[in-house]
């Protein structure tokens, strides 16, 4: 796997955790197709805001709070749809 793909896989995982989306649980329960997750990672590789994203996902949040998906995220709709109410 290329370093770029690995980097963006890690960003997708970090973003999902930051906004409160459990990707693994979604795949196991069948509400997220693994192929769609692959598409999300590929979309992430096209992002022009990687440094900004890395800063966002590394920023500490208050305990028990979830951040909103940043406007610049190319996968914003994906995360917003999967985010629990």
Secondary structure, 3 states (H helix, E strand, C coil): CCHHHHHHHHHHHHHHHHHCCCHHHHHHHCCCCHHHHHHHHHHHHCCCCHHHHHHHHHCCCCCCCCCCCCCCCCCHHHHHHHCCC
